[in-house]
Amino acid sequence: MRDLYADLGVHRDATAPTLRAAWQWWRDNRPAHDPRRNLAADAYSVLGDPRRRATYDEDHPRAGRGRKVVARGSQPRRARGRRKPWTAAEGLLLGVAISGVIVLAALVIGSR
């Protein structure tokens, strides 16, 4: 089941002007044949109407949660994945590599 809030790029508690701004961004910055623009148009047709939005929110209680969207101005932000934290092995390998570069540089400078 599609999340209309994600399709439009807004959070669940977005106001009507925010929804309108997000749709205008999609309309102005994407070609008409772009399938994501069409998804955004469908999402705005539902979320832009208060009655249809209330019905959608009742039927889809988890939609639009946990997404950081609605960025500066009228451009919606896209959800981005987080970088995984370094593992101990990766940290150790990076430390050894940096130490090796420092030792090599010291040998090169000392041989002059």
N, CA, C and O of each residue as an XYZ file, in Angstrom:
448
protein
N       0.836     -1.169      0.000
C       0.000      0.000      0.000
C       0.892      1.246      0.000
O       1.834      1.342      0.786
N       0.591      2.183     -0.874
C       1.408      3.386     -1.020
C       1.195      4.357      0.130
O       0.111      4.454      0.706
N       2.258      5.065      0.439
C       2.213      6.138      1.438
C       2.154      7.449      0.662
O       3.152      7.870      0.075
N       0.997      8.091      0.656
C       0.813      9.311     -0.127
C       1.676     10.450      0.394
O       2.104     11.308     -0.379
N       1.934     10.466      1.692
C       2.798     11.506      2.244
C       4.213     11.364      1.694
O       4.848     12.362      1.354
N       4.707     10.142      1.604
C       6.036      9.907      1.050
C       6.064     10.224     -0.441
O       7.050     10.767     -0.938
N       4.995      9.891     -1.159
C       4.932     10.193     -2.586
C       5.037     11.693     -2.837
O       5.673     12.122     -3.800
N       4.420     12.482     -1.979
C       4.448     13.934     -2.136
C       5.698     14.544     -1.495
O       6.111     15.644     -1.864
N       6.295     13.839     -0.545
C       7.509     14.318      0.106
C       7.234     15.232      1.284
O       7.981     16.183      1.515
N       6.176     14.963      2.030
C       5.830     15.785      3.188
C       5.586     14.896      4.398
O       5.412     13.684      4.268
N       5.576     15.509      5.571
C       5.301     14.800      6.809
C       3.798     14.759      7.032
O       3.055     15.549      6.448
N       3.362     13.855      7.860
C       1.935     13.666      8.113
C       1.245     14.922      8.651
O       0.070     15.150      8.362
N       1.952     15.730      9.420
C       1.319     16.921      9.994
C       1.512     18.169      9.124
O       1.400     19.289      9.622
N       1.796     17.990      7.851
C       1.991     19.115      6.936
C       0.693     19.911      6.785
O      -0.401     19.348      6.741
N       0.842     21.209      6.709
C      -0.318     22.090      6.540
C      -0.694     22.176      5.066
O       0.051     21.723      4.196
N      -1.853     22.757      4.796
C      -2.319     22.898      3.413
C      -1.334     23.704      2.556
O      -1.067     23.301      1.424
N      -0.778     24.830      3.047
C       0.210     25.541      2.225
C       1.469     24.713      1.951
O       2.067     24.825      0.881
N       1.866     23.888      2.913
C       3.034     23.032      2.704
C       2.746     21.980      1.641
O       3.593     21.701      0.792
N       1.560     21.400      1.686
C       1.165     20.427      0.658
C       1.163     21.086     -0.715
O       1.659     20.515     -1.686
N       0.608     22.278     -0.791
C       0.533     22.999     -2.062
C       1.936     23.315     -2.575
O       2.210     23.162     -3.765
N       2.831     23.760     -1.677
C       4.202     24.080     -2.072
C       4.939     22.834     -2.565
O       5.687     22.894     -3.541
N       4.725     21.715     -1.891
C       5.370     20.467     -2.316
C       4.874     20.055     -3.698
O       5.674     19.650     -4.541
N       3.579     20.152     -3.942
C       3.042     19.798     -5.254
C       3.566     20.755     -6.313
O       3.907     20.322     -7.413
N       3.638     22.045     -6.007
C       4.146     23.005     -6.978
C       5.597     22.714     -7.321
O       6.015     22.891     -8.465
N       6.377     22.265     -6.324
C       7.759     21.901     -6.613
C       7.813     20.736     -7.594
O       8.567     20.773     -8.566
N       7.016     19.704     -7.340
C       6.984     18.554     -8.250
C       6.526     18.986     -9.634
O       7.096     18.566    -10.641
N       5.499     19.825     -9.684
C       4.953     20.262    -10.965
C       5.965     21.086    -11.758
O       6.065     20.937    -12.976
N       6.711     21.950    -11.083
C       7.627     22.855    -11.763
C       8.979     22.236    -12.091
O       9.650     22.684    -13.020
N       9.387     21.218    -11.349
C      10.746     20.688    -11.507
C      10.838     19.298    -12.114
O      11.942     18.783    -12.293
N       9.735     18.692    -12.427
C       9.754     17.357    -13.023
C       8.956     17.346    -14.318
O       7.925     18.011    -14.412
N       9.419     16.596    -15.323
C       8.653     16.524    -16.567
C       7.328     15.787    -16.356
O       7.189     14.992    -15.426
N       6.369     16.058    -17.223
C       5.022     15.495    -17.074
C       5.021     13.969    -17.156
O       4.156     13.327    -16.560
N       5.960     13.384    -17.873
C       5.968     11.923    -18.032
C       6.722     11.198    -16.911
O       6.805      9.970    -16.924
N       7.262     11.929    -15.958
C       7.982     11.320    -14.840
C       6.983     10.593    -13.933
O       6.051     11.223    -13.434
N       7.153      9.282    -13.707
C       6.189      8.547    -12.879
C       6.120      9.056    -11.442
O       5.067      8.971    -10.811
N       7.231      9.588    -10.912
C       7.199     10.126     -9.547
C       6.338     11.382     -9.481
O       5.670     11.635     -8.479
N       6.360     12.170    -10.559
C       5.508     13.355    -10.592
C       4.040     12.935    -10.612
O       3.198     13.560     -9.969
N       3.748     11.884    -11.349
C       2.369     11.398    -11.396
C       1.922     10.874    -10.034
O       0.772     11.072     -9.642
N       2.821     10.206     -9.309
C       2.491      9.754     -7.956
C       2.239     10.953     -7.039
O       1.324     10.938     -6.215
N       3.073     11.997     -7.198
C       2.879     13.199     -6.385
C       1.551     13.872     -6.721
O       0.873     14.385     -5.831
N       1.178     13.871     -7.995
C      -0.109     14.466     -8.392
C      -1.268     13.698     -7.779
O      -2.223     14.298     -7.284
N      -1.188     12.378     -7.811
C      -2.239     11.560     -7.197
C      -2.306     11.807     -5.687
O      -3.389     11.901     -5.108
N      -1.121     11.911     -5.058
C      -1.076     12.145     -3.612
C      -1.686     13.501     -3.274
O      -2.433     13.620     -2.303
N      -1.373     14.520     -4.064
C      -1.915     15.847     -3.778
C      -3.424     15.901     -4.014
O      -4.135     16.640     -3.334
N      -3.908     15.124     -4.970
C      -5.355     15.123     -5.207
C      -6.110     14.580     -3.992
O      -7.247     14.979     -3.740
N      -5.487     13.676     -3.243
C      -6.119     13.135     -2.035
C      -5.818     14.032     -0.827
O      -6.729     14.423     -0.097
N      -4.544     14.352     -0.624
C      -4.150     15.082      0.579
C      -4.544     16.560      0.524
O      -4.673     17.202      1.566
N      -4.734     17.095     -0.659
C      -5.116     18.492     -0.789
C      -6.573     18.762     -0.447
O      -6.951     19.905     -0.191
N      -7.394     17.716     -0.441
C      -8.813     17.846     -0.091
C      -8.975     17.415      1.369
O      -8.680     16.265      1.695
N      -9.434     18.303      2.254
C      -9.503     17.963      3.685
C     -10.335     16.719      3.994
O      -9.962     15.935      4.867
N     -11.440     16.527      3.302
C     -12.270     15.332      3.570
C     -11.565     14.056      3.144
O     -11.535     13.076      3.888
N     -11.001     14.072      1.946
C     -10.308     12.877      1.461
C      -9.058     12.587      2.300
O      -8.705     11.429      2.520
N      -8.393     13.655      2.765
C      -7.211     13.467      3.613
C      -7.610     12.838      4.946
O      -6.927     11.936      5.431
N      -8.707     13.302      5.542
C      -9.164     12.724      6.814
C      -9.510     11.252      6.647
O      -9.184     10.433      7.506
N     -10.169     10.916      5.547
C     -10.491      9.510      5.272
C      -9.220      8.694      5.103
O      -9.108      7.593      5.642
N      -8.255      9.235      4.349
C      -6.986      8.529      4.143
C      -6.260      8.320      5.473
O      -5.742      7.235      5.736
N      -6.223      9.362      6.310
C      -5.538      9.249      7.604
C      -6.188      8.202      8.506
O      -5.493      7.511      9.251
N      -7.513      8.078      8.445
C      -8.199      7.051      9.235
C      -7.887      5.654      8.724
O      -7.692      4.726      9.508
N      -7.841      5.509      7.400
C      -7.602      4.196      6.801
C      -6.128      3.782      6.842
O      -5.821      2.592      6.780
N      -5.219      4.746      6.946
C      -3.779      4.472      6.922
C      -3.124      5.168      8.115
O      -2.447      6.180      7.931
N      -3.306      4.657      9.318
C      -2.823      5.368     10.518
C      -1.305      5.486     10.610
O      -0.811      6.365     11.316
N      -0.559      4.643      9.929
C       0.901      4.688     10.052
C       1.567      5.458      8.928
O       2.788      5.612      8.933
N       0.807      5.939      7.975
C       1.377      6.646      6.830
C       1.985      7.965      7.270
O       1.435      8.660      8.124
N       3.121      8.303      6.680
C       3.747      9.597      6.922
C       4.461      9.747      8.239
O       4.754     10.874      8.640
N       4.751      8.681      8.922
C       5.425      8.785     10.221
C       6.920      8.513     10.049
O       7.332      7.679      9.242
N       7.703      9.229     10.819
C       9.141      8.972     10.865
C       9.918      9.448      9.665
O      11.042      8.999      9.445
N       9.362     10.331      8.894
C      10.080     10.836      7.727
C      10.427     12.294      7.950
O       9.590     13.086      8.381
N      11.673     12.641      7.652
C      12.080     14.032      7.733
C      11.998     14.595      6.328
O      12.800     14.263      5.456
N      11.045     15.423      6.137
C      10.827     15.978      4.812
C      10.565     17.471      4.921
O      10.969     18.086      5.908
N       9.934     18.048      3.984
C       9.611     19.468      3.891
C      10.825     20.313      4.271
O      11.018     20.684      5.429
N      11.615     20.593      3.278
C      12.872     21.298      3.502
C      12.711     22.801      3.345
O      11.607     23.343      3.395
N      13.832     23.444      3.157
C      13.868     24.888      2.991
C      12.995     25.301      1.812
O      12.957     24.628      0.782
N      12.304     26.405      1.981
C      11.478     26.921      0.900
C      10.369     25.961      0.544
O       9.702     25.409      1.420
N      10.176     25.766     -0.733
C       9.075     24.912     -1.161
C       9.550     23.559     -1.656
O       8.733     22.743     -2.083
N      10.843     23.301     -1.610
C      11.365     22.050     -2.135
C      11.292     20.956     -1.084
O      11.882     21.096     -0.013
N      10.572     19.856     -1.367
C      10.498     18.772     -0.387
C      11.807     18.000     -0.321
O      12.486     17.814     -1.331
N      12.148     17.559      0.875
C      13.325     16.723      1.041
C      12.941     15.278      0.832
O      11.817     14.865      1.114
N      13.877     14.532      0.341
C      13.656     13.101      0.191
C      14.294     12.399      1.376
O      15.346     12.808      1.867
N      13.658     11.362      1.815
C      14.206     10.593      2.924
C      15.506      9.947      2.465
O      15.569      9.363      1.383
N      16.519     10.052      3.276
C      17.811      9.473      2.938
C      18.178      8.440      3.987
O      17.865      8.589      5.168
N      18.844      7.397      3.535
C      19.284      6.367      4.464
C      20.447      6.862      5.300
O      21.224      7.709      4.858
N      20.563      6.347      6.474
C      21.682      6.723      7.339
C      22.874      5.846      7.040
O      22.736      4.677      6.679
N      24.046      6.432      7.196
C      25.258      5.652      7.023
C      25.434      4.767      8.239
O      25.243      5.201      9.374
N      25.799      3.528      7.989
C      25.979      2.611      9.107
C      27.207      3.005      9.901
O      28.166      3.526      9.331
N      27.201      2.772     11.195
C      28.367      3.124     12.011
C      29.562      2.229     11.681
O      29.411      1.120     11.167
N      30.741      2.740     11.989
C      31.955      1.974     11.747
C      31.978      0.742     12.641
O      31.611      0.800     13.815
N      32.411     -0.360     12.072
C      32.630     -1.549     12.893
C      34.031     -1.445     13.492
O      34.845     -0.633     13.052
N      34.299     -2.261     14.485
C      35.618     -2.243     15.126
C      36.717     -2.611     14.128
O      37.802     -2.029     14.155
N      36.441     -3.569     13.253
C      37.444     -3.994     12.267
C      37.743     -2.862     11.283
O      38.900     -2.647     10.921
N      36.716     -2.140     10.851
C      36.934     -1.021      9.931
C      37.749      0.088     10.601
O      38.635      0.675      9.979
N      37.448      0.370     11.858
C      38.208      1.381     12.588
C      39.662      0.987     12.752
O      40.558      1.815     12.587
N      39.898     -0.280     13.078
C      41.264     -0.779     13.230
C      42.014     -0.710     11.909
O      43.168     -0.283     11.875
N      41.377     -1.121     10.832
C      41.999     -1.090      9.516
C      42.339      0.342      9.109
O      43.412      0.588      8.558
N      41.453      1.271      9.369
C      41.714      2.669      9.047
C      42.884      3.195      9.876
O      43.740      3.911      9.357
N      42.922      2.846     11.151
C      44.030      3.273     12.004
C      45.363      2.726     11.535
O      46.360      3.448     11.540
N      45.404      1.466     11.129
C      46.639      0.860     10.629
C      47.065      1.534      9.336
O      48.251      1.788      9.127
N      46.093      1.829      8.458
C      46.415      2.473      7.187
C      46.990      3.865      7.408
O      47.973      4.237      6.768
N      46.393      4.628      8.298
C      46.895      5.981      8.582
C      48.282      5.901      9.204
O      49.163      6.687      8.854
N      48.485      4.964     10.121
C      49.803      4.807     10.744
C      50.846      4.433      9.700
O      51.972      4.928      9.745
N      50.487      3.578      8.777
C      51.419      3.182      7.718
C      51.802      4.354      6.841
O      52.961      4.475      6.442
N      50.864      5.206      6.537
C      51.168      6.388      5.719
C      52.100      7.320      6.471
O      53.022      7.881      5.878
N      51.878      7.494      7.768
C      52.735      8.372      8.579
C      54.155      7.810      8.645
O      55.118      8.564      8.502
N      54.301      6.513      8.855
C      55.625      5.881      8.923
C      56.319      5.995      7.578
O      57.510      6.298      7.520
N      55.593      5.757      6.502
C      56.178      5.849      5.166
C      56.633      7.281      4.879
O      57.711      7.482      4.320
N      55.842      8.255      5.245
C      56.224      9.649      5.032
C      57.467      9.989      5.841
O      58.346     10.699      5.354
N      57.548      9.492      7.065
C      58.714      9.757      7.902
C      59.968      9.130      7.297
O      61.040      9.732      7.344
N      59.848      7.930      6.731
C      61.007      7.282      6.100
C      61.462      8.049      4.867
O      62.661      8.201      4.634
N      60.500      8.535      4.073
C      60.842      9.273      2.859
C      61.507     10.582      3.209
O      62.503     10.960      2.592
N      60.967     11.281      4.194
C      61.529     12.570      4.609
C      62.879     12.370      5.285
O      63.788     13.179      5.096
N      63.023     11.313      6.065
C      64.290     11.047      6.770
C      65.406     10.604      5.842
O      66.577     10.784      6.176
N      65.082     10.024      4.675
C      66.112      9.539      3.759
C      66.691     10.661      2.899
O      67.646     10.424      2.160
N      66.154     11.845      2.972
C      66.660     12.951      2.152
C      67.849     13.597      2.751
O      68.391     14.543      2.180
